[in-house]
Amino acid sequence: MNEFLTLFTRAHKLLRAAADEAMSRHGVRIGQNLVLEVLWAGDGLTPGELAGRMRVTTPTIVNTARRMEAAGLLTRRRDPRDGRLVRLYLTDRARAAQDPIETARDHLAEHATATLTPQERRHLHSALTKIITQLETGQ
């Protein structure tokens, strides 16, 4: 099983580096594309709502949102009904980046799995989903 961790860690590092390079071409840092993906599906979430959907901590989203706001990708506005809440909204720049970023992500996934058969891709997806579920639930 030690070999599994070695292989998984190596694959993760290589995929992360390739994703970082692909996203940087569009003015987005690694991880920010995942925040954008959720907000493209539904703009105006609170950091807590976004964190819940992404299964990360709220402070992680708050810090990322600050960097994304500085980069011109998000605006943070007080909720008009509850001034204690802040909501995150996409800028025109972030909306315009959707197609290029989604295309870049598709190309990266295709490149990373190019030597796999369709059946192997399905098995990989299934196996990764099971690993994530196992680690999230601690079962």
C-alpha positions, 0 to 999 in steps of 0.5 A, spaced: 500 500 500 505 504 500 506 504 493 499 507 492 501 513 496 507 514 492 504 513 486 498 517 488 502 523 491 506 523 484 500 523 480 497 529 484 503 533 484 504 533 476 496 534 475 497 540 480 503 543 476 499 542 470 493 545 472 496 551 475 500 552 469 493 552 465 489 556 470 495 561 470 494 563 463 487 565 464 489 569 470 486 564 475 490 561 481 490 553 482 484 552 486 480 559 484 478 555 478 474 550 483 471 556 487 469 559 480 466 553 478 461 553 484 459 560 483 458 559 475 453 555 477 450 560 482 452 566 484 452 570 490 453 565 495 456 566 502 463 564 504 460 559 509 455 556 503 461 556 498 465 552 503 460 547 504 459 546 497 466 545 496 467 541 503 473 546 505 473 550 511 470 557 511 477 561 513 479 557 506 474 561 502 475 567 506 482 568 504 481 565 497 476 570 496 480 576 498 485 574 493 480 573 488 477 580 489 484 583 489 485 579 482 478 582 479 475 576 479 470 577 485 466 582 489 464 582 496 457 585 498 453 585 504 447 581 504 441 586 503 437 582 508 442 581 513 448 586 514 452 581 518 453 576 511 457 577 506 456 574 499 460 573 493 459 575 486 463 574 480 465 580 476 465 580 468 472 578 468 470 572 472 464 570 467 468 571 461 473 566 463 468 561 464 469 558 457 476 558 457 477 555 463 472 550 462 476 548 456 483 548 459 480 543 464 477 539 459 484 539 455 488 537 461 483 531 463 483 529 456 491 529 456 492 526 463 487 520 461 489 519 454 492 513 455 486 510 459 481 506 455 474 508 456 473 503 461 479 505 465 477 512 466 470 509 469 474 505 473 478 511 475 472 515 477 469 510 481 475 508 485 477 516 486 470 517 488 470 511 493 477 513 496 474 520 497 468 518 500 472 513 505 476 519 507 471 524 508 466 519 512 472 516 516 469 509 515 
